[in-house]
Amino acid sequence: MNLRLRLDCTTRLPVPAVGKFRRWARAALSGWRRRSVAIGVRIVGAAESRTLNLRYRGKDQPTNVLSFPYEAPPGARTDVLGDLVICAPLVRREARAEHKDEQAHWAHLVVHGILHLRGYDHENARQAAIMEDREVRILRRLGFPNPYT
């Protein structure tokens, strides 16, 4: 699969190298039948995350990852899957609070976000179980532990 990943970082906090994001994205896209995929990843601070979360989800707080699937106009063909917005300070804070390796948490959020772009969701218990099982299997293949235990 041809993966085009654009990484845009607006925070001064250290973030994983673009190669890691590509590796995690490829893992989340494994088994998919698209030949070419384009994804944008924007790493932001808490203020921007909060603004976007309020605007698009009605929640007045920062969130760790937002997914914005691209919806092409009818009849148009594109390899654009969508965009992820990840809040770097929240990734760091959650990893520390949950005693997780920070790289593992970054990987989980990338995988989680891309699964949303692919149409997975967790609005009910059945959907959540399917999505979480997929995440756990992908992360295991990447060498990371189950993020839900």
Z-matrix of the N, CA and C atoms (Angstrom, degrees):
N
C 1 1.446
C 2 1.528 1 109.15
N 3 1.295 2 115.40 1 136.45
C 4 1.456 3 121.57 2 175.29
C 5 1.528 4 107.91 3 -87.74
N 6 1.325 5 116.91 4 115.63
C 7 1.463 6 122.25 5 -179.78
C 8 1.516 7 109.37 6 -111.47
N 9 1.330 8 115.48 7 123.16
C 10 1.460 9 121.17 8 171.42
C 11 1.519 10 106.43 9 -108.89
N 12 1.319 11 115.99 10 116.30
C 13 1.460 12 121.33 11 -178.33
C 14 1.520 13 108.14 12 -121.95
N 15 1.314 14 115.52 13 122.80
C 16 1.467 15 121.27 14 177.42
C 17 1.527 16 107.41 15 -104.51
N 18 1.314 17 116.75 16 125.62
C 19 1.459 18 122.34 17 -179.92
C 20 1.521 19 108.70 18 -112.68
N 21 1.330 20 115.62 19 125.19
C 22 1.463 21 122.67 20 179.60
C 23 1.517 22 106.88 21 -125.39
N 24 1.324 23 117.13 22 122.49
C 25 1.459 24 121.02 23 -176.27
C 26 1.519 25 109.96 24 -119.78
N 27 1.343 26 116.17 25 124.40
C 28 1.461 27 120.64 26 -179.42
C 29 1.524 28 112.50 27 -110.69
N 30 1.315 29 117.47 28 6.89
C 31 1.462 30 121.45 29 -178.08
C 32 1.523 31 110.02 30 -111.67
N 33 1.314 32 115.83 31 156.96
C 34 1.466 33 120.37 32 177.23
C 35 1.526 34 112.66 33 -89.95
N 36 1.323 35 116.52 34 -7.90
C 37 1.462 36 119.70 35 178.00
C 38 1.525 37 109.85 36 -65.90
N 39 1.314 38 116.97 37 147.81
C 40 1.474 39 118.37 38 177.04
C 41 1.525 40 110.43 39 -67.24
N 42 1.317 41 115.00 40 139.81
C 43 1.466 42 121.05 41 177.68
C 44 1.527 43 108.05 42 -129.45
N 45 1.320 44 116.81 43 158.49
C 46 1.467 45 118.94 44 178.77
C 47 1.533 46 111.74 45 -59.83
N 48 1.317 47 115.70 46 156.59
C 49 1.470 48 121.74 47 178.43
C 50 1.524 49 109.90 48 -66.45
N 51 1.318 50 115.90 49 153.23
C 52 1.452 51 121.55 50 -178.62
C 53 1.533 52 111.80 51 -57.33
N 54 1.330 53 117.47 52 -32.21
C 55 1.460 54 120.68 53 178.13
C 56 1.524 55 112.55 54 -60.73
N 57 1.322 56 116.38 55 -35.24
C 58 1.468 57 119.77 56 177.83
C 59 1.525 58 110.34 57 -68.97
N 60 1.326 59 116.32 58 -42.43
C 61 1.456 60 119.53 59 177.04
C 62 1.527 61 110.29 60 -59.22
N 63 1.322 62 117.62 61 -41.05
C 64 1.474 63 121.34 62 178.61
C 65 1.528 64 110.56 63 -62.76
N 66 1.324 65 116.47 64 -44.06
C 67 1.469 66 120.87 65 -179.61
C 68 1.527 67 110.78 66 -61.77
N 69 1.339 68 116.25 67 -46.07
C 70 1.457 69 120.63 68 -179.70
C 71 1.529 70 110.79 69 -65.41
N 72 1.332 71 116.35 70 -40.23
C 73 1.468 72 120.35 71 179.25
C 74 1.526 73 110.52 72 -64.14
N 75 1.331 74 117.31 73 -45.34
C 76 1.473 75 120.05 74 178.58
C 77 1.524 76 111.24 75 -58.43
N 78 1.317 77 115.99 76 -40.74
C 79 1.470 78 119.73 77 179.12
C 80 1.530 79 110.44 78 -63.30
N 81 1.328 80 117.08 79 -41.90
C 82 1.464 81 121.00 80 -179.91
C 83 1.525 82 112.04 81 -69.37
N 84 1.320 83 116.66 82 -21.70
C 85 1.464 84 121.53 83 -179.68
C 86 1.528 85 112.38 84 -96.14
N 87 1.332 86 117.33 85 -3.73
C 88 1.465 87 120.50 86 -176.23
C 89 1.525 88 110.69 87 -59.21
N 90 1.322 89 114.67 88 141.17
C 91 1.450 90 120.33 89 179.16
C 92 1.515 91 113.88 90 83.50
N 93 1.316 92 116.94 91 -2.98
C 94 1.457 93 120.72 92 179.32
C 95 1.506 94 108.62 93 -88.15
N 96 1.279 95 117.69 94 147.74
C 97 1.467 96 121.27 95 -171.60
C 98 1.522 97 114.55 96 -95.41
N 99 1.280 98 118.56 97 14.26
C 100 1.462 99 119.85 98 176.84
C 101 1.517 100 109.31 99 -81.76
N 102 1.294 101 116.27 100 140.00
C 103 1.476 102 120.93 101 179.67
C 104 1.514 103 112.18 102 -79.76
N 105 1.318 104 115.73 103 -31.89
C 106 1.449 105 120.57 104 -175.57
C 107 1.529 106 109.08 105 -141.70
N 108 1.330 107 115.87 106 137.26
C 109 1.462 108 121.32 107 -179.35
C 110 1.526 109 109.20 108 -137.99
N 111 1.327 110 115.05 109 137.69
C 112 1.463 111 121.24 110 174.79
C 113 1.528 112 108.25 111 -120.47
N 114 1.327 113 115.12 112 130.29
C 115 1.470 114 121.87 113 -179.42
C 116 1.522 115 108.40 114 -134.42
N 117 1.313 116 115.78 115 138.40
C 118 1.457 117 121.14 116 172.29
C 119 1.516 118 109.18 117 -104.54
N 120 1.330 119 116.28 118 138.36
C 121 1.462 120 121.51 119 176.48
C 122 1.522 121 107.14 120 -126.43
N 123 1.316 122 115.92 121 123.04
C 124 1.465 123 121.58 122 178.71
C 125 1.521 124 107.68 123 -116.16
N 126 1.325 125 115.76 124 123.44
C 127 1.464 126 122.19 125 177.98
C 128 1.523 127 106.97 126 -99.17
N 129 1.336 128 116.07 127 124.02
C 130 1.467 129 120.58 128 -172.15
C 131 1.525 130 111.40 129 -129.01
N 132 1.317 131 114.26 130 171.47
C 133 1.456 132 121.90 131 173.12
C 134 1.524 133 110.26 132 -88.92
N 135 1.325 134 115.27 133 178.83
C 136 1.465 135 121.24 134 -175.94
C 137 1.526 136 112.78 135 -64.35
N 138 1.330 137 117.78 136 -37.79
C 139 1.467 138 120.28 137 -177.11
C 140 1.535 139 111.02 138 -64.06
N 141 1.320 140 116.90 139 -45.80
C 142 1.470 141 119.33 140 179.94
C 143 1.526 142 110.90 141 -67.54
N 144 1.319 143 117.12 142 -39.77
C 145 1.458 144 120.75 143 177.95
C 146 1.531 145 110.17 144 -60.81
N 147 1.316 146 116.12 145 -43.80
C 148 1.471 147 120.67 146 179.69
C 149 1.526 148 110.81 147 -62.62
N 150 1.321 149 117.11 148 -44.37
C 151 1.461 150 121.49 149 179.79
C 152 1.529 151 111.04 150 -60.38
N 153 1.330 152 116.59 151 -46.24
C 154 1.464 153 120.62 152 -179.41
C 155 1.526 154 111.51 153 -67.98
N 156 1.328 155 116.73 154 -40.07
C 157 1.459 156 120.64 155 179.97
C 158 1.533 157 110.38 156 -64.34
N 159 1.321 158 117.08 157 -39.16
C 160 1.466 159 120.89 158 177.70
C 161 1.531 160 110.23 159 -67.13
N 162 1.313 161 116.23 160 -45.11
C 163 1.473 162 120.69 161 -176.65
C 164 1.525 163 112.47 162 -65.80
N 165 1.326 164 116.96 163 -43.22
C 166 1.459 165 119.74 164 -171.80
C 167 1.527 166 114.62 165 -100.69
N 168 1.345 167 117.63 166 -19.27
C 169 1.468 168 119.32 167 -178.40
C 170 1.523 169 112.70 168 -126.20
N 171 1.337 170 116.83 169 -4.84
C 172 1.455 171 120.16 170 178.56
C 173 1.517 172 113.81 171 72.64
N 174 1.333 173 117.00 172 19.28
C 175 1.467 174 121.31 173 -178.96
C 176 1.529 175 109.03 174 -112.72
N 177 1.325 176 116.23 175 119.97
C 178 1.459 177 122.41 176 -174.05
C 179 1.527 178 111.58 177 -88.07
N 180 1.318 179 115.80 178 62.69
C 181 1.467 180 122.73 179 177.35
C 182 1.525 181 108.07 180 -162.27
N 183 1.322 182 116.52 181 155.09
C 184 1.469 183 117.67 182 175.35
C 185 1.528 184 109.65 183 -67.46
N 186 1.309 185 116.22 184 156.49
C 187 1.456 186 121.57 185 176.57
C 188 1.527 187 108.42 186 -133.34
N 189 1.317 188 116.75 187 156.69
C 190 1.462 189 119.19 188 -173.69
C 191 1.529 190 113.06 189 -69.59
N 192 1.338 191 118.46 190 -41.37
C 193 1.465 192 119.97 191 179.56
C 194 1.525 193 109.72 192 -146.46
N 195 1.307 194 115.29 193 137.76
C 196 1.455 195 123.14 194 172.05
C 197 1.520 196 107.71 195 -118.86
N 198 1.318 197 116.27 196 140.70
C 199 1.462 198 121.51 197 178.69
C 200 1.522 199 108.90 198 -117.86
N 201 1.320 200 115.45 199 133.18
C 202 1.455 201 121.91 200 179.76
C 203 1.528 202 108.99 201 -124.72
N 204 1.348 203 116.78 202 90.43
C 205 1.461 204 118.91 203 179.03
C 206 1.530 205 110.50 204 -64.46
N 207 1.323 206 116.08 205 142.59
C 208 1.459 207 120.68 206 177.40
C 209 1.520 208 109.30 207 -87.57
N 210 1.296 209 116.05 208 129.50
C 211 1.457 210 121.30 209 177.24
C 212 1.521 211 107.87 210 -111.79
N 213 1.326 212 115.32 211 105.82
C 214 1.461 213 120.64 212 -179.58
C 215 1.527 214 110.02 213 -71.32
N 216 1.310 215 117.03 214 150.77
C 217 1.471 216 119.94 215 175.21
C 218 1.529 217 110.04 216 -60.29
N 219 1.327 218 117.42 217 152.03
C 220 1.465 219 120.39 218 179.83
C 221 1.534 220 111.45 219 -52.63
N 222 1.318 221 114.88 220 131.45
C 223 1.460 222 121.04 221 178.42
C 224 1.513 223 115.03 222 86.70
N 225 1.328 224 117.50 223 -12.73
C 226 1.472 225 120.40 224 -179.19
C 227 1.521 226 109.83 225 -83.07
N 228 1.315 227 115.63 226 143.29
C 229 1.459 228 120.74 227 176.41
C 230 1.522 229 107.75 228 -111.15
N 231 1.319 230 115.45 229 133.74
C 232 1.461 231 120.16 230 -179.59
C 233 1.521 232 109.77 231 -151.30
N 234 1.310 233 115.29 232 156.27
C 235 1.462 234 119.42 233 174.50
C 236 1.529 235 111.14 234 -99.91
N 237 1.324 236 117.66 235 3.11
C 238 1.465 237 121.73 236 -179.73
C 239 1.527 238 109.16 237 -73.82
N 240 1.331 239 115.76 238 120.49
C 241 1.463 240 121.62 239 178.27
C 242 1.521 241 110.46 240 -89.81
N 243 1.330 242 116.82 241 -39.63
C 244 1.457 243 120.72 242 179.97
C 245 1.506 244 111.48 243 149.38
N 246 1.318 245 114.92 244 -164.18
C 247 1.460 246 122.21 245 -175.73
C 248 1.523 247 111.12 246 -128.75
N 249 1.328 248 114.53 247 149.18
C 250 1.464 249 122.62 248 171.65
C 251 1.518 250 107.67 249 -116.10
N 252 1.318 251 116.08 250 144.02
C 253 1.458 252 122.40 251 172.06
C 254 1.521 253 105.72 252 -123.55
N 255 1.330 254 116.35 253 119.32
C 256 1.466 255 121.57 254 -176.97
C 257 1.526 256 108.92 255 -117.76
N 258 1.323 257 115.88 256 132.19
C 259 1.465 258 122.38 257 -178.24
C 260 1.535 259 109.67 258 -91.73
N 261 1.329 260 116.38 259 103.90
C 262 1.470 261 121.81 260 -175.65
C 263 1.532 262 113.46 261 -58.15
N 264 1.338 263 119.88 262 -46.64
C 265 1.467 264 117.68 263 -179.19
C 266 1.527 265 112.69 264 -63.19
N 267 1.319 266 116.70 265 -33.81
C 268 1.458 267 119.75 266 179.73
C 269 1.533 268 111.00 267 -72.83
N 270 1.326 269 117.02 268 -35.95
C 271 1.470 270 120.04 269 175.49
C 272 1.525 271 109.29 270 -59.02
N 273 1.302 272 116.08 271 -47.80
C 274 1.471 273 120.79 272 -179.87
C 275 1.529 274 111.07 273 -61.88
N 276 1.334 275 116.26 274 -48.08
C 277 1.468 276 121.26 275 -177.91
C 278 1.533 277 111.36 276 -62.63
N 279 1.336 278 117.64 277 -44.56
C 280 1.463 279 120.78 278 179.95
C 281 1.529 280 111.29 279 -65.04
N 282 1.314 281 116.59 280 -42.83
C 283 1.469 282 119.84 281 -179.56
C 284 1.530 283 109.94 282 -59.79
N 285 1.307 284 116.50 283 -44.63
C 286 1.468 285 119.73 284 -179.98
C 287 1.525 286 111.49 285 -66.55
N 288 1.337 287 116.64 286 -45.01
C 289 1.461 288 120.96 287 -177.68
C 290 1.530 289 111.87 288 -64.62
N 291 1.332 290 116.44 289 -33.45
C 292 1.467 291 121.32 290 -177.43
C 293 1.529 292 112.36 291 -97.71
N 294 1.326 293 116.95 292 7.05
C 295 1.471 294 123.29 293 179.28
C 296 1.533 295 111.28 294 54.49
N 297 1.332 296 115.13 295 46.73
C 298 1.462 297 121.72 296 178.94
C 299 1.514 298 109.50 297 -110.06
N 300 1.314 299 115.38 298 151.95
C 301 1.454 300 120.40 299 170.98
C 302 1.535 301 107.63 300 -65.00
N 303 1.324 302 116.90 301 131.24
C 304 1.464 303 120.20 302 -175.72
C 305 1.533 304 112.05 303 -61.83
N 306 1.335 305 117.32 304 -39.42
C 307 1.473 306 119.69 305 178.10
C 308 1.527 307 110.67 306 -63.02
N 309 1.315 308 117.14 307 -38.74
C 310 1.466 309 120.93 308 178.43
C 311 1.528 310 110.33 309 -63.60
N 312 1.323 311 116.39 310 -37.89
C 313 1.462 312 119.85 311 179.85
C 314 1.533 313 110.57 312 -69.17
N 315 1.337 314 116.42 313 -42.31
C 316 1.473 315 119.87 314 175.13
C 317 1.528 316 109.86 315 -57.11
N 318 1.327 317 116.44 316 -47.81
C 319 1.470 318 120.62 317 -179.08
C 320 1.526 319 109.99 318 -59.64
N 321 1.324 320 116.58 319 -44.43
C 322 1.464 321 120.05 320 -179.53
C 323 1.521 322 111.09 321 -60.08
N 324 1.319 323 117.81 322 -44.34
C 325 1.460 324 120.08 323 -177.42
C 326 1.521 325 111.97 324 -68.26
N 327 1.327 326 117.50 325 -35.53
C 328 1.467 327 120.22 326 175.75
C 329 1.526 328 109.66 327 -65.25
N 330 1.313 329 116.97 328 -47.85
C 331 1.471 330 121.04 329 179.10
C 332 1.526 331 109.96 330 -60.97
N 333 1.322 332 117.02 331 -47.62
C 334 1.462 333 122.24 332 -179.99
C 335 1.534 334 110.42 333 -57.68
N 336 1.323 335 116.02 334 -48.68
C 337 1.465 336 120.01 335 -178.97
C 338 1.517 337 112.76 336 -62.91
N 339 1.321 338 117.21 337 -42.04
C 340 1.463 339 119.88 338 -179.81
C 341 1.523 340 110.93 339 -68.37
N 342 1.317 341 117.45 340 -35.71
C 343 1.463 342 118.12 341 175.14
C 344 1.527 343 110.85 342 -61.91
N 345 1.334 344 117.53 343 -37.13
C 346 1.464 345 119.60 344 173.46
C 347 1.527 346 110.38 345 -61.30
N 348 1.334 347 117.31 346 -43.10
C 349 1.468 348 120.21 347 178.47
C 350 1.519 349 111.19 348 -60.68
N 351 1.324 350 116.42 349 -31.34
C 352 1.465 351 121.48 350 179.66
C 353 1.530 352 112.49 351 -81.25
N 354 1.333 353 117.69 352 -5.63
C 355 1.457 354 120.64 353 176.65
C 356 1.511 355 115.76 354 108.25
N 357 1.318 356 117.70 355 -1.72
C 358 1.464 357 120.17 356 176.26
C 359 1.523 358 108.69 357 -73.17
N 360 1.334 359 115.74 358 152.58
C 361 1.458 360 119.88 359 178.99
C 362 1.522 361 109.92 360 -150.44
N 363 1.314 362 116.82 361 173.23
C 364 1.466 363 121.62 362 179.81
C 365 1.527 364 110.21 363 -139.72
N 366 1.328 365 115.17 364 43.05
C 367 1.463 366 120.82 365 -179.17
C 368 1.523 367 113.16 366 -76.06
N 369 1.330 368 116.69 367 -21.10
C 370 1.463 369 119.66 368 175.92
C 371 1.527 370 108.05 369 -138.63
N 372 1.324 371 116.43 370 171.86
C 373 1.471 372 120.91 371 -173.69
C 374 1.527 373 112.22 372 -61.23
N 375 1.309 374 118.03 373 -39.34
C 376 1.465 375 121.34 374 -178.96
C 377 1.535 376 110.52 375 -65.72
N 378 1.332 377 115.96 376 -48.49
C 379 1.464 378 120.03 377 178.12
C 380 1.526 379 111.09 378 -60.84
N 381 1.319 380 116.56 379 -42.41
C 382 1.460 381 121.19 380 -179.54
C 383 1.523 382 110.86 381 -61.82
N 384 1.321 383 117.32 382 -42.86
C 385 1.466 384 120.85 383 -179.63
C 386 1.534 385 110.63 384 -63.09
N 387 1.318 386 116.89 385 -41.99
C 388 1.467 387 121.03 386 179.42
C 389 1.526 388 110.36 387 -64.32
N 390 1.329 389 116.03 388 -47.45
C 391 1.469 390 120.38 389 -177.67
C 392 1.531 391 110.99 390 -65.94
N 393 1.320 392 117.32 391 -46.18
C 394 1.460 393 120.62 392 -179.30
C 395 1.524 394 111.83 393 -62.99
N 396 1.328 395 117.48 394 -40.00
C 397 1.465 396 120.48 395 177.02
C 398 1.523 397 110.52 396 -60.35
N 399 1.309 398 116.27 397 -43.10
C 400 1.479 399 120.79 398 178.61
C 401 1.528 400 110.21 399 -63.22
N 402 1.321 401 117.07 400 -44.88
C 403 1.467 402 121.12 401 179.35
C 404 1.529 403 110.68 402 -59.52
N 405 1.319 404 116.55 403 -47.76
C 406 1.467 405 121.36 404 -177.92
C 407 1.523 406 110.50 405 -59.89
N 408 1.335 407 116.87 406 -43.38
C 409 1.475 408 119.80 407 179.97
C 410 1.529 409 111.55 408 -65.33
N 411 1.316 410 117.42 409 -41.81
C 412 1.467 411 120.96 410 179.12
C 413 1.525 412 110.10 411 -64.42
N 414 1.316 413 116.49 412 -47.33
C 415 1.466 414 120.45 413 -178.69
C 416 1.529 415 111.36 414 -64.17
N 417 1.322 416 117.54 415 -36.79
C 418 1.466 417 121.06 416 177.00
C 419 1.535 418 109.78 417 -61.07
N 420 1.340 419 116.78 418 -44.16
C 421 1.472 420 120.16 419 177.86
C 422 1.532 421 111.78 420 -62.09
N 423 1.310 422 116.50 421 -28.67
C 424 1.471 423 121.21 422 178.05
C 425 1.529 424 112.07 423 -83.41
N 426 1.340 425 116.92 424 -6.59
C 427 1.456 426 120.98 425 179.02
C 428 1.513 427 114.64 426 92.02
N 429 1.334 428 117.05 427 16.02
C 430 1.459 429 121.29 428 179.99
C 431 1.526 430 110.75 429 -106.25
N 432 1.340 431 117.04 430 151.11
C 433 1.465 432 120.24 431 179.71
C 434 1.534 433 111.78 432 -75.73
N 435 1.312 434 114.92 433 168.91
C 436 1.455 435 122.66 434 176.42
C 437 1.544 436 108.30 435 -61.47
N 438 1.323 437 118.56 436 120.26
C 439 1.467 438 120.04 437 -178.10
C 440 1.526 439 113.50 438 -76.21
N 441 1.325 440 116.92 439 -9.47
C 442 1.461 441 120.86 440 -175.91
C 443 1.529 442 112.93 441 -97.55
N 444 1.334 443 118.04 442 -0.25
C 445 1.466 444 119.65 443 178.97
C 446 1.510 445 111.15 444 -106.10
